[in-house]
Amino acid sequence: MKQLGMFDDAPPLKPAAPPPTRDERVASLVALIQKYKDAYYNKAPLVSDAAFDALEDELRALAPDHAILASVGAPLPEPVV
């Protein structure tokens, strides 16, 4: 009888998901940047300045003209009517 190694009875690995497309990554970065900007300007930062800057740098490399890169501050709250 063959002796099993440490991982011989482990279930097979699923194939890795394909990497996101450029547009998917841009959308993801925009969502993260918007979330982190809002938290930062509401005095509840979620990431370090360096981590935030790295996200902006990546977005700038993929979509240098994206509007979020030109925006400053948190979005204004919707007026209550």
C-alpha positions, 0 to 999 in steps of 0.5 A: 500500500502506498503511503500518502504524503502530506498533501496527497489527499488534499482536494485539487486546486481550482484554476486561478481566476483570470486577472481583471481587465484594465477597465475592471481594475480602473473601476475597482481603483476608483471605488476604493479611492472614493471610499478612502477619500470619503473616510479620510475627510470624515476623520476616519481614515481606513488606510495609510497615506502611503497605501492611498498614494499607491492606489492613486499612482496605479490609477494614474498609470492606467487612466491618467485623465480620470476625473477622480484624480483631479477631485479634492476632498470628500463628495458633498452630501446629498441635500435633504429635501 
